[in-house]
């Protein structure tokens, strides 16, 4: 599965829109399956309440670039230390609809073993699906929205959709249009 990841080597240095960054944290489990870590945001969050997402957010003044933002947010949200993450590359930047942001998806391999320590304030649930499971096109559906398709995936009884669903589809090599 590692060889089938569709990554780009760089991210845009500048944008007319404010930028945010997320980390798609991947790891290999004991059976040799590649898994990804996703979180469900609590219903009490002021933004993206109840959504399934990658760890991430807007930059802090201490962040030098989107990689710093993604790694810092991942440590804050799920407790994975930046020293455990090897950056593999990036997915194409993603415009968001709800907020005028350009999201930079950073893809990293997490060294095992690791302990997840979800933030009670920012994480209601953690998912660790196999990438092979997410790569099966038969489990996805979409609804037309203007000139685009909004993709959906049933993840343990919750719905993965929106920008994160598009990122996951790009990560596993599925079309988004």
Buried (B, 14 or more C-beta within 10 A) or exposed (E): BEEEBBBEEEBEEEEEEEBBBBBBBBBBEEEEBBBBBBBBBBEEBEEBEEBBBBBBBBBEEEBEBBBBBBBBBBBBBBBBEBEBBEBBBBBBBBEBEEEEBBBBBBBBBBBEEBEBEBBEEBBBBBBBBBBEBBBEEEEBEBEEEEEEBBBBBEBEEBEBBBBBBBBBBBBBEBEBE
